[in-house]
């Protein structure tokens, strides 16, 4: 049984005071709970601050991006070794906002995936389609291309440190559109099938999270789907009570899954 994974992506939000208080509240709320994997990804300037406030809890630290080099003349960039030095365990790569707004290609994202894994980080690779692509019935093609190119030349040995986050771009933020649990499950099946074609049986152990306006109100319906193994949370991760409520939903679903076994 795959462990549920709940991760908060704070994006470009919070100041130092807010980040510290939010991290502390989440750390207290989660405590040493380990039935569900929980992580938060604050902005780069607050990684060290958040790390200090997570100490003593089972909440892991993650980053929102990295540059695919250990060091060098790359002004404004952050290396995987720097993230590790600050205590990061996870890194988000290929987020749609970076693909769309900063022009990151599948090839560049693939470089990041390899460098991150080689350095010892756990990778959350984001994939997802636009509304136009969905309406043109291109969702499967887009997701498979992002998986194939984003994970090119990757060894099956790396899969235990890889998770996939399916984020339909049309359902992120205040778009007015929301993926149903059934739609999320359908695309997670597409992703898992492609992973199986690439890596064989080990692909069954890969965690696939859903990200797209996940809130306490819809978390149970989403996390009860057989192939929805967790959630990558944006806005709701900025409020400790909402984020912790989703963590509790994941714990309850884990208990339900165990009983069903």
Secondary structure, DSSP 8 states (H G I E B T S, - for coil): ----EEEEE-TT---HHHHHHHHHHHHHHHTT--SSEEEEE--GGGHHHHHHHHTTSS-EEEES--BSSSSSS-TT--BHHHHHHTT--EEEES-HHHHHHS---HHHHHHHHHHHHHHT-EEEEEE---HHHHHTT-HHHHHHHHHHHHTTT--GGGGGGEEEEE--GGGSSSSS----HHHHHHHHHHHHHHHHHHHGGGGGG-EEEE-SS--HHHHHHHHTSTT--EEEESGGGGSHHHHHHHHHHHHHHHHHHHHH-
